[in-house]
């Protein structure tokens, strides 16, 4: 059972990841260092699992953390994609496709929660597409740096991006019946 505590190690890890966002933006735009910014963004994506692992391993799961972590993840992702498009390191159509899905799902979840939806866990496919995109997006930025092996890096970015984009939309549509069911359950439990 999640606790109501806010000050936990996993939440501090999530906060630290959030506080790295201005550093990413400064490295990308202030220092004009695409490779450095790509490594920071990749590190933030690669460490996404750490806070959840710590929460489970040390029994520090919290109600706040169950909302804070995915919100920070989505925020990092959205800001990262927008920044990379502004930097012209990613095709606009890809960014629009990614952001449309992310914003639509976030808005649906928030609205359904306001109307009493019982929260439910992210599907395994949702975790998989997120994992792929968390590598695809920094790789796009790294490829745009046109450093050593940039062409191979660009291919790798697309190898991650295409299946991730497909999975992201499939999971979005799969959430529709789950949202409806959990909205019904949430409303029934209030009566």
C-alpha positions as CSV (number, residue, x, y, z in Angstrom):
1,X,0.0,0.0,0.0
2,X,1.5,3.3,-1.0
3,X,2.2,5.8,1.8
4,X,1.2,9.4,1.9
5,X,4.8,10.5,2.5
6,X,6.2,13.0,0.1
7,X,9.8,13.2,1.2
8,X,11.2,9.8,0.1
9,X,14.4,8.8,-1.6
10,X,12.6,7.9,-4.9
11,X,10.8,11.3,-5.0
12,X,14.2,13.0,-4.4
13,X,15.7,11.1,-7.3
14,X,12.7,12.1,-9.5
15,X,13.2,15.8,-8.3
16,X,17.0,15.5,-9.2
17,X,16.1,14.3,-12.7
18,X,13.7,17.2,-13.1
19,X,16.4,19.7,-11.9
20,X,18.7,18.4,-14.7
21,X,16.3,19.8,-17.3
22,X,17.6,23.4,-17.2
23,X,21.1,22.0,-17.5
24,X,20.1,20.1,-20.6
25,X,18.6,23.3,-22.1
26,X,21.6,25.3,-21.1
27,X,24.0,22.8,-22.7
28,X,21.9,22.6,-25.9
29,X,21.2,26.3,-26.4
30,X,23.7,28.2,-24.1
31,X,26.8,26.1,-25.0
32,X,25.5,25.0,-28.4
33,X,26.7,21.5,-27.6
34,X,24.4,19.0,-29.2
35,X,26.4,16.0,-28.2
36,X,26.6,17.0,-24.5
37,X,22.9,17.8,-24.4
38,X,22.2,14.4,-26.1
39,X,24.2,12.6,-23.4
40,X,22.4,14.4,-20.6
41,X,19.0,13.7,-22.1
42,X,20.0,10.1,-22.7
43,X,21.1,9.8,-19.1
44,X,17.9,11.2,-17.9
45,X,16.0,8.6,-20.0
46,X,18.3,5.7,-19.0
47,X,17.8,6.5,-15.3
48,X,14.0,6.6,-15.5
49,X,13.8,3.2,-13.9
50,X,16.0,4.1,-10.9
51,X,13.3,5.9,-8.8
52,X,10.8,3.1,-9.3
53,X,13.3,0.4,-8.4
54,X,14.3,2.2,-5.3
55,X,10.7,2.7,-4.3
56,X,9.9,-1.0,-4.7
57,X,13.2,-2.3,-3.3
58,X,13.1,-0.2,-0.1
59,X,9.3,-0.1,0.3
60,X,9.1,3.7,-0.3
61,X,6.2,3.7,-2.7
62,X,4.0,6.8,-2.2
63,X,0.8,8.1,-3.6
64,X,2.6,11.4,-4.4
65,X,5.4,9.5,-6.2
66,X,3.0,7.5,-8.3
67,X,1.8,10.8,-9.8
68,X,5.0,12.9,-9.5
69,X,7.3,10.4,-11.4
70,X,5.2,9.9,-14.5
71,X,4.4,13.7,-14.6
72,X,8.2,14.5,-14.5
73,X,8.9,11.8,-17.1
74,X,6.3,13.3,-19.4
75,X,7.5,16.8,-18.8
76,X,11.1,15.9,-19.4
77,X,10.1,14.1,-22.6
78,X,7.9,17.0,-23.9
79,X,10.5,19.7,-23.1
80,X,13.2,17.5,-24.7
81,X,11.3,16.9,-27.9
82,X,10.3,20.6,-28.2
83,X,13.9,21.7,-27.6
84,X,15.3,19.3,-30.2
85,X,12.7,20.5,-32.8
86,X,13.7,24.1,-32.0
87,X,17.3,23.1,-32.6
88,X,16.1,21.5,-35.9
89,X,17.6,18.1,-35.0
90,X,14.4,16.2,-35.4
91,X,11.8,16.3,-38.2
92,X,8.8,18.4,-37.1
93,X,6.3,15.7,-38.2
94,X,7.9,13.2,-35.8
95,X,7.8,15.6,-33.0
96,X,4.1,16.5,-33.7
97,X,3.3,12.8,-33.8
98,X,5.0,12.1,-30.5
99,X,3.7,15.2,-28.7
100,X,0.1,14.7,-30.0
101,X,0.0,11.3,-28.4
102,X,1.6,12.4,-25.2
103,X,-0.6,15.4,-24.7
104,X,-3.8,13.5,-25.7
105,X,-3.1,10.7,-23.2
106,X,-2.1,13.1,-20.4
107,X,-5.3,15.1,-21.0
108,X,-7.5,12.0,-21.1
109,X,-6.0,10.7,-17.9
110,X,-6.3,14.0,-16.1
111,X,-9.9,14.5,-17.2
112,X,-10.9,11.0,-16.3
113,X,-9.2,11.3,-12.9
114,X,-11.2,14.5,-12.2
115,X,-14.3,12.6,-13.0
116,X,-13.4,9.8,-10.5
117,X,-11.3,7.3,-12.5
118,X,-9.4,4.9,-10.4
119,X,-5.7,5.1,-11.3
120,X,-4.2,2.1,-13.1
121,X,-0.7,1.1,-13.9
122,X,1.0,1.8,-17.2
123,X,0.9,-1.2,-19.5
124,X,4.1,-3.1,-20.3
125,X,3.8,-1.9,-23.9
126,X,3.6,1.7,-22.6
127,X,6.9,1.1,-20.7
128,X,8.5,-0.4,-23.8
129,X,7.6,2.4,-26.2
130,X,8.8,4.9,-23.6
131,X,12.1,3.1,-23.3
132,X,12.6,3.1,-27.1
133,X,11.7,6.8,-27.4
134,X,14.0,7.8,-24.5
135,X,16.8,6.5,-26.7
136,X,15.5,7.6,-30.1
137,X,15.1,11.3,-29.2
138,X,18.7,11.8,-27.7
139,X,20.1,9.8,-30.7
140,X,18.4,12.2,-33.1
141,X,20.1,15.0,-31.3
142,X,23.5,13.2,-31.3
143,X,23.2,12.4,-35.0
144,X,22.5,16.1,-35.8
145,X,25.8,16.9,-34.1
146,X,27.4,15.2,-37.1
147,X,30.3,13.9,-35.0
148,X,31.9,10.5,-35.5
149,X,29.6,7.8,-36.8
150,X,26.7,10.3,-37.1
151,X,25.1,8.4,-40.0
152,X,25.0,5.1,-38.0
153,X,23.6,7.0,-35.0
154,X,20.9,8.5,-37.2
155,X,20.0,4.9,-38.4
156,X,19.9,3.7,-34.8
157,X,17.6,6.7,-33.9
158,X,15.1,5.6,-36.5
159,X,15.4,2.0,-35.6
160,X,14.2,3.0,-32.1
161,X,11.8,5.7,-33.2
162,X,9.6,3.9,-35.7
163,X,8.5,0.9,-33.6
164,X,8.2,3.2,-30.6
165,X,5.9,5.6,-32.4
166,X,3.7,2.7,-33.6
167,X,3.6,1.2,-30.1
168,X,2.8,4.5,-28.5
169,X,-0.4,4.9,-30.6
170,X,-1.4,1.3,-30.1
171,X,-1.1,1.7,-26.4
172,X,-3.0,5.0,-26.5
173,X,-5.9,3.2,-28.2
174,X,-5.6,0.3,-25.8
175,X,-6.0,2.7,-22.9
176,X,-9.5,3.8,-24.0
177,X,-11.3,0.7,-22.7
178,X,-9.1,0.8,-19.5
179,X,-10.0,4.4,-18.9
180,X,-13.7,3.6,-19.3
181,X,-13.6,0.6,-17.0
182,X,-11.6,2.4,-14.3
183,X,-13.8,5.4,-14.6
184,X,-16.8,3.1,-14.0
185,X,-15.1,1.4,-11.0
186,X,-14.0,4.7,-9.5
187,X,-17.5,6.1,-9.7
188,X,-19.1,2.9,-8.3
189,X,-16.7,3.0,-5.3
190,X,-17.8,6.6,-4.5
191,X,-21.5,5.6,-4.4
